[in-house]
Amino acid sequence: MAHTQSASLTAVRPGRHRLRAVEPDEGVDLARVADFLPPGATLLPAPPHTLPTLPGGPPMVGYLVLVPADQQPRLPVAAPASVAVEEQGPVAIDGVRRIAAVDGRALDLTYLEFELLAHLVANPHRVHTRDQLVSTVWGYGHVGDGRTVDVHVARLRRKLGAEHRHTIQTVRRVGYKYAP
């Protein structure tokens, strides 16, 4: 199958480029790609295990773009929300100060435990699959499986204590939900 479209990186929006598949024999001209990189950036091949796969398709190729910290765009700092504390049942989450408390007692949580609990508390009674939690809390680039979620939920339940561990409920063969 001949590919009639020429290889191009067309800007859709400033700073965004359209992605397209290339035929295996077409190849990629890295010299042309370098024209789109910011000054001082380095282009490295991405490890194969970090790339998505298409069912029945050939393996994908990807690249990581490393940009020096002093050349990264400055992101605007958002003003803190007027209501910093989200409270659902016995659990209160202060997203600005990154503090989680149960019945007024502060919990000693790791970064991911806090993110997981904050996500569950922000969406009470909603059932989350393990895959949804991995992609939302850990991010799409995370390499792992649903067991990672199980381990973190077990730790959260232990830290919530015997009286409140039931607030994170297991939905068999699906995932978890927070039920205050």
N, C-alpha and C positions, 0 to 999 in steps of 0.2 A: 504494500500500500504506500504510494508516494505521498509525501507530505508537501502540499502546495504552498502552505503558509510559510513565510520567511521567519527565521529565528529573530525575535525582537523582544525587548523588554520595554513595553509601552507604559508610561506613567498613567495610572488611573486617577490618583490623587497625589499631591506632593508628598513624597516620602513613601508612597505605596507603589508596588509594581505588580502587574498581572503575572500570575503563574500559569504555565502551560506545560503539558507533557511533550517530551521529545521522543522521536523514534530512536531505537537503539543504535542505528547506524548514523544518526544525525550528529550526535555528540554535542558538547557545550564548549563554546569558545570562552575560556576563563578570562582572556584579555579583555573581551567586550564587557564581561560582567564587572571587571575591576573598575570600569568607568563610572559605575553606579555607586561604588563604595565611598564612604566619607574618607577624608585624608587620614592616613595613619592606620586604617583598618586592615585587618588580616583575615584572609579567607582560608578556612580549614575544612577538610572533608568531615562530615558528621559520622559518628560511629553507626554502623548498620543497625544495631539493636535499638537505636533511638528513633528510627524512621518508621512511619506507618507502612502497612502493606495493603495492597489491593488484592482481593480474592481473585485468583487466577491470573494475576498480572505479574509482570517482571518486578524484581526488587527495585525500590526507589533509591535515588541518589540525592543526597542533601549536603549542604555546606553550612558551617557556622561562621558568622561574621563577628569578629572580635573588634570592638571599638575602644580606643583609649578612654579612660574615665573622664578626662578633662575635655573630651570632644563630644560627649553624649549630650543630647538636648536636655535642657532643664525643664522638668515637668512642673506645672503650677501646683502649689501646695493648697489643698482644699481646706477650707475653714472647718473646724470641728462642728459636728452636728449639734443642733440645739439640745437634743436629748441624747446624752452620751451613754446612758445606761439602758439596756434592754433587759426587762425582767419578765420571765415566763415561769410562773410557779415558784419553786424554791430557788431556782438558779437565776442569778443576775450577771449580765455580761456588760462590762464597760470597755467598749471597743477603742476609745481614745486612750485610756490609760492601760489597756490590755490586761484587765483584771477580771477574773471570774470568781464568783462567790456563791456559796450555797448556804442559805439561812444566815447570811451576814458573815460567814466564815470564808476568808479568802482561800482559794485553792492554789496549790503549787503545781502549775501545768507547764509542760514543754510547749514550744511554738505550735507544733502540729496538734497537740491535744487541745490547746486553746482554740485554734482555727476550727477543728472538728466540732467542739462543743458550741462555739459561737454559731456555726452554720446550722446545727441541729436546733438550737434554741431560737434562732431567727425564723425557722420554719417548723413550728410545732405541729404535731399530728400528721405531718407529711412523711410518707415512706420514701426513703432514699435507698436505691440499690447500692451495692458496694462499688460498682463501677462509677456511678454518679458521684459518690463521695470521693473516690480516688481522683477523678478528673476535676472536681470542684475544689477540694481541699489541698490535694497534693499537686495538682496541675497536670496538664496534658502530657508533659514531658516525663512524668514519673514512670519509672519502670518497676512494676510490682503487680500484686494481685489483691484480691479481696481479703486475703488473710492479714494483710497489713492493716486494713480497717478493723478487722476482728480484734487484733492485738491492742490497737489504740482504744477501742471501745471498752475492752476489758480493763485497761488502765484507768480510763475515765470513771467507770463504775466504781472501781476500788477507791478512787480519790473522792467521789461524791459521798461515799460512806454507805453503810447498810441501810440507813433510813431513806436515802434518795436514789440508790442505784437503779431502782425500778423505773425511773423517769426516762432512761434510755432503753427502749424496748426492742427486742429482736423480732423481726417479721420473718418467719421461717422461709428459707429458700429465696428470699428477696433481699433483705437488708435491715435497716434500722430506722426508728423514728423516735422523736422526743415527745413524750406525753406528760406534761406537768400535772 
